[in-house]
């Protein structure tokens, strides 16, 4: 389980819920959770949406999301 997936489940969010809140596809979230690289802008949107459910701002660097340009 990736750090991102751990935080998502701790926040009580399903992939579908996070997808809707972040406007990022389920496929992209599944890539993140398989430790595959995604665009930095999408990673940032995921982290911003996730942060709303946690007590701190989450960054993609903090959770180890691999990014491409």
Phi and psi in radians as a Rosetta constraint file:
Dihedral C 1 N 2 CA 2 C 2 CIRCULARHARMONIC -1.344 0.35
Dihedral N 2 CA 2 C 2 N 3 CIRCULARHARMONIC 2.833 0.35
Dihedral C 2 N 3 CA 3 C 3 CIRCULARHARMONIC -1.037 0.35
Dihedral N 3 CA 3 C 3 N 4 CIRCULARHARMONIC -0.699 0.35
Dihedral C 3 N 4 CA 4 C 4 CIRCULARHARMONIC -1.071 0.35
Dihedral N 4 CA 4 C 4 N 5 CIRCULARHARMONIC -0.827 0.35
Dihedral C 4 N 5 CA 5 C 5 CIRCULARHARMONIC -1.088 0.35
Dihedral N 5 CA 5 C 5 N 6 CIRCULARHARMONIC -0.688 0.35
Dihedral C 5 N 6 CA 6 C 6 CIRCULARHARMONIC -1.062 0.35
Dihedral N 6 CA 6 C 6 N 7 CIRCULARHARMONIC -0.806 0.35
Dihedral C 6 N 7 CA 7 C 7 CIRCULARHARMONIC -1.142 0.35
Dihedral N 7 CA 7 C 7 N 8 CIRCULARHARMONIC -0.690 0.35
Dihedral C 7 N 8 CA 8 C 8 CIRCULARHARMONIC -1.064 0.35
Dihedral N 8 CA 8 C 8 N 9 CIRCULARHARMONIC -0.794 0.35
Dihedral C 8 N 9 CA 9 C 9 CIRCULARHARMONIC -1.227 0.35
Dihedral N 9 CA 9 C 9 N 10 CIRCULARHARMONIC -0.635 0.35
Dihedral C 9 N 10 CA 10 C 10 CIRCULARHARMONIC -1.108 0.35
Dihedral N 10 CA 10 C 10 N 11 CIRCULARHARMONIC -0.551 0.35
Dihedral C 10 N 11 CA 11 C 11 CIRCULARHARMONIC -1.358 0.35
Dihedral N 11 CA 11 C 11 N 12 CIRCULARHARMONIC -0.123 0.35
Dihedral C 11 N 12 CA 12 C 12 CIRCULARHARMONIC 1.359 0.35
Dihedral N 12 CA 12 C 12 N 13 CIRCULARHARMONIC 0.426 0.35
Dihedral C 12 N 13 CA 13 C 13 CIRCULARHARMONIC -1.830 0.35
Dihedral N 13 CA 13 C 13 N 14 CIRCULARHARMONIC 2.417 0.35
Dihedral C 13 N 14 CA 14 C 14 CIRCULARHARMONIC -1.495 0.35
Dihedral N 14 CA 14 C 14 N 15 CIRCULARHARMONIC 2.927 0.35
Dihedral C 14 N 15 CA 15 C 15 CIRCULARHARMONIC -1.052 0.35
Dihedral N 15 CA 15 C 15 N 16 CIRCULARHARMONIC -0.714 0.35
Dihedral C 15 N 16 CA 16 C 16 CIRCULARHARMONIC -1.096 0.35
Dihedral N 16 CA 16 C 16 N 17 CIRCULARHARMONIC -0.780 0.35
Dihedral C 16 N 17 CA 17 C 17 CIRCULARHARMONIC -1.083 0.35
Dihedral N 17 CA 17 C 17 N 18 CIRCULARHARMONIC -0.807 0.35
Dihedral C 17 N 18 CA 18 C 18 CIRCULARHARMONIC -1.132 0.35
Dihedral N 18 CA 18 C 18 N 19 CIRCULARHARMONIC -0.638 0.35
Dihedral C 18 N 19 CA 19 C 19 CIRCULARHARMONIC -1.047 0.35
Dihedral N 19 CA 19 C 19 N 20 CIRCULARHARMONIC -0.805 0.35
Dihedral C 19 N 20 CA 20 C 20 CIRCULARHARMONIC -1.150 0.35
Dihedral N 20 CA 20 C 20 N 21 CIRCULARHARMONIC -0.757 0.35
Dihedral C 20 N 21 CA 21 C 21 CIRCULARHARMONIC -1.217 0.35
Dihedral N 21 CA 21 C 21 N 22 CIRCULARHARMONIC -0.544 0.35
Dihedral C 21 N 22 CA 22 C 22 CIRCULARHARMONIC -1.729 0.35
Dihedral N 22 CA 22 C 22 N 23 CIRCULARHARMONIC -0.199 0.35
Dihedral C 22 N 23 CA 23 C 23 CIRCULARHARMONIC 1.004 0.35
Dihedral N 23 CA 23 C 23 N 24 CIRCULARHARMONIC 0.741 0.35
Dihedral C 23 N 24 CA 24 C 24 CIRCULARHARMONIC -2.144 0.35
Dihedral N 24 CA 24 C 24 N 25 CIRCULARHARMONIC 2.418 0.35
Dihedral C 24 N 25 CA 25 C 25 CIRCULARHARMONIC -1.132 0.35
Dihedral N 25 CA 25 C 25 N 26 CIRCULARHARMONIC 2.681 0.35
Dihedral C 25 N 26 CA 26 C 26 CIRCULARHARMONIC -1.020 0.35
Dihedral N 26 CA 26 C 26 N 27 CIRCULARHARMONIC -0.682 0.35
Dihedral C 26 N 27 CA 27 C 27 CIRCULARHARMONIC -1.052 0.35
Dihedral N 27 CA 27 C 27 N 28 CIRCULARHARMONIC -0.684 0.35
Dihedral C 27 N 28 CA 28 C 28 CIRCULARHARMONIC -1.171 0.35
Dihedral N 28 CA 28 C 28 N 29 CIRCULARHARMONIC -0.738 0.35
Dihedral C 28 N 29 CA 29 C 29 CIRCULARHARMONIC -1.090 0.35
Dihedral N 29 CA 29 C 29 N 30 CIRCULARHARMONIC -0.721 0.35
Dihedral C 29 N 30 CA 30 C 30 CIRCULARHARMONIC -1.105 0.35
Dihedral N 30 CA 30 C 30 N 31 CIRCULARHARMONIC -0.627 0.35
Dihedral C 30 N 31 CA 31 C 31 CIRCULARHARMONIC -1.077 0.35
Dihedral N 31 CA 31 C 31 N 32 CIRCULARHARMONIC -0.814 0.35
Dihedral C 31 N 32 CA 32 C 32 CIRCULARHARMONIC -0.997 0.35
Dihedral N 32 CA 32 C 32 N 33 CIRCULARHARMONIC -0.767 0.35
Dihedral C 32 N 33 CA 33 C 33 CIRCULARHARMONIC -1.302 0.35
Dihedral N 33 CA 33 C 33 N 34 CIRCULARHARMONIC -0.215 0.35
Dihedral C 33 N 34 CA 34 C 34 CIRCULARHARMONIC -1.743 0.35
Dihedral N 34 CA 34 C 34 N 35 CIRCULARHARMONIC 0.167 0.35
Dihedral C 34 N 35 CA 35 C 35 CIRCULARHARMONIC 1.096 0.35
Dihedral N 35 CA 35 C 35 N 36 CIRCULARHARMONIC 0.620 0.35
Dihedral C 35 N 36 CA 36 C 36 CIRCULARHARMONIC -1.740 0.35
Dihedral N 36 CA 36 C 36 N 37 CIRCULARHARMONIC 2.611 0.35
Dihedral C 36 N 37 CA 37 C 37 CIRCULARHARMONIC -1.278 0.35
Dihedral N 37 CA 37 C 37 N 38 CIRCULARHARMONIC 2.553 0.35
Dihedral C 37 N 38 CA 38 C 38 CIRCULARHARMONIC -2.348 0.35
Dihedral N 38 CA 38 C 38 N 39 CIRCULARHARMONIC 2.920 0.35
Dihedral C 38 N 39 CA 39 C 39 CIRCULARHARMONIC -1.105 0.35
Dihedral N 39 CA 39 C 39 N 40 CIRCULARHARMONIC 2.466 0.35
Dihedral C 39 N 40 CA 40 C 40 CIRCULARHARMONIC -1.029 0.35
Dihedral N 40 CA 40 C 40 N 41 CIRCULARHARMONIC -0.667 0.35
Dihedral C 40 N 41 CA 41 C 41 CIRCULARHARMONIC -1.090 0.35
Dihedral N 41 CA 41 C 41 N 42 CIRCULARHARMONIC -0.673 0.35
Dihedral C 41 N 42 CA 42 C 42 CIRCULARHARMONIC -1.223 0.35
Dihedral N 42 CA 42 C 42 N 43 CIRCULARHARMONIC -0.705 0.35
Dihedral C 42 N 43 CA 43 C 43 CIRCULARHARMONIC -1.051 0.35
Dihedral N 43 CA 43 C 43 N 44 CIRCULARHARMONIC -0.726 0.35
Dihedral C 43 N 44 CA 44 C 44 CIRCULARHARMONIC -1.130 0.35
Dihedral N 44 CA 44 C 44 N 45 CIRCULARHARMONIC -0.712 0.35
Dihedral C 44 N 45 CA 45 C 45 CIRCULARHARMONIC -1.116 0.35
Dihedral N 45 CA 45 C 45 N 46 CIRCULARHARMONIC -0.703 0.35
Dihedral C 45 N 46 CA 46 C 46 CIRCULARHARMONIC -1.076 0.35
Dihedral N 46 CA 46 C 46 N 47 CIRCULARHARMONIC -0.807 0.35
Dihedral C 46 N 47 CA 47 C 47 CIRCULARHARMONIC -1.155 0.35
Dihedral N 47 CA 47 C 47 N 48 CIRCULARHARMONIC -0.671 0.35
Dihedral C 47 N 48 CA 48 C 48 CIRCULARHARMONIC -1.098 0.35
Dihedral N 48 CA 48 C 48 N 49 CIRCULARHARMONIC -0.754 0.35
Dihedral C 48 N 49 CA 49 C 49 CIRCULARHARMONIC -1.147 0.35
Dihedral N 49 CA 49 C 49 N 50 CIRCULARHARMONIC -0.729 0.35
Dihedral C 49 N 50 CA 50 C 50 CIRCULARHARMONIC -1.121 0.35
Dihedral N 50 CA 50 C 50 N 51 CIRCULARHARMONIC -0.664 0.35
Dihedral C 50 N 51 CA 51 C 51 CIRCULARHARMONIC -1.052 0.35
Dihedral N 51 CA 51 C 51 N 52 CIRCULARHARMONIC -0.531 0.35
Dihedral C 51 N 52 CA 52 C 52 CIRCULARHARMONIC -1.109 0.35
Dihedral N 52 CA 52 C 52 N 53 CIRCULARHARMONIC -0.350 0.35
Dihedral C 52 N 53 CA 53 C 53 CIRCULARHARMONIC -1.811 0.35
Dihedral N 53 CA 53 C 53 N 54 CIRCULARHARMONIC -0.043 0.35
Dihedral C 53 N 54 CA 54 C 54 CIRCULARHARMONIC -2.086 0.35
Dihedral N 54 CA 54 C 54 N 55 CIRCULARHARMONIC 3.013 0.35
Dihedral C 54 N 55 CA 55 C 55 CIRCULARHARMONIC -1.602 0.35
Dihedral N 55 CA 55 C 55 N 56 CIRCULARHARMONIC 0.275 0.35
Dihedral C 55 N 56 CA 56 C 56 CIRCULARHARMONIC -2.713 0.35
Dihedral N 56 CA 56 C 56 N 57 CIRCULARHARMONIC 2.842 0.35
Dihedral C 56 N 57 CA 57 C 57 CIRCULARHARMONIC -1.339 0.35
Dihedral N 57 CA 57 C 57 N 58 CIRCULARHARMONIC 2.172 0.35
Dihedral C 57 N 58 CA 58 C 58 CIRCULARHARMONIC -1.675 0.35
Dihedral N 58 CA 58 C 58 N 59 CIRCULARHARMONIC 2.355 0.35
Dihedral C 58 N 59 CA 59 C 59 CIRCULARHARMONIC -2.000 0.35
Dihedral N 59 CA 59 C 59 N 60 CIRCULARHARMONIC 2.693 0.35
Dihedral C 59 N 60 CA 60 C 60 CIRCULARHARMONIC -1.211 0.35
Dihedral N 60 CA 60 C 60 N 61 CIRCULARHARMONIC -0.434 0.35
Dihedral C 60 N 61 CA 61 C 61 CIRCULARHARMONIC -1.196 0.35
Dihedral N 61 CA 61 C 61 N 62 CIRCULARHARMONIC -0.709 0.35
Dihedral C 61 N 62 CA 62 C 62 CIRCULARHARMONIC -1.066 0.35
Dihedral N 62 CA 62 C 62 N 63 CIRCULARHARMONIC -0.715 0.35
Dihedral C 62 N 63 CA 63 C 63 CIRCULARHARMONIC -1.638 0.35
Dihedral N 63 CA 63 C 63 N 64 CIRCULARHARMONIC 0.010 0.35
Dihedral C 63 N 64 CA 64 C 64 CIRCULARHARMONIC 1.354 0.35
Dihedral N 64 CA 64 C 64 N 65 CIRCULARHARMONIC 0.462 0.35
Dihedral C 64 N 65 CA 65 C 65 CIRCULARHARMONIC -1.240 0.35
Dihedral N 65 CA 65 C 65 N 66 CIRCULARHARMONIC 2.198 0.35
Dihedral C 65 N 66 CA 66 C 66 CIRCULARHARMONIC -1.393 0.35
Dihedral N 66 CA 66 C 66 N 67 CIRCULARHARMONIC 2.364 0.35
Dihedral C 66 N 67 CA 67 C 67 CIRCULARHARMONIC -2.186 0.35
Dihedral N 67 CA 67 C 67 N 68 CIRCULARHARMONIC 2.768 0.35
Dihedral C 67 N 68 CA 68 C 68 CIRCULARHARMONIC -2.179 0.35
Dihedral N 68 CA 68 C 68 N 69 CIRCULARHARMONIC 2.879 0.35
